[in-house]
């Protein structure tokens, strides 16, 4: 799943919470993505932090609900991207990170 945050503090808080609550196995925080978007009839630009949230499809509903509750944006980006393929050991860990 992908989302963006307005600052590092929000990104770290969301990432840590999702992993602690076992809604995500891992969250990468990519600093300083420059976003250009249309919002309420205007073209806006913002420096954001991109979160790459690794989880399983079966947990999507709970993950989305929690992410929306934690997120400071009125309308947070919540985009699920399927895993087309991956290394077997990594995907096994992703399915059960507590067993590593």
Order of alpha helices (4+ residues) and beta strands (2+ residues): beta-alpha-beta-beta-alpha-alpha
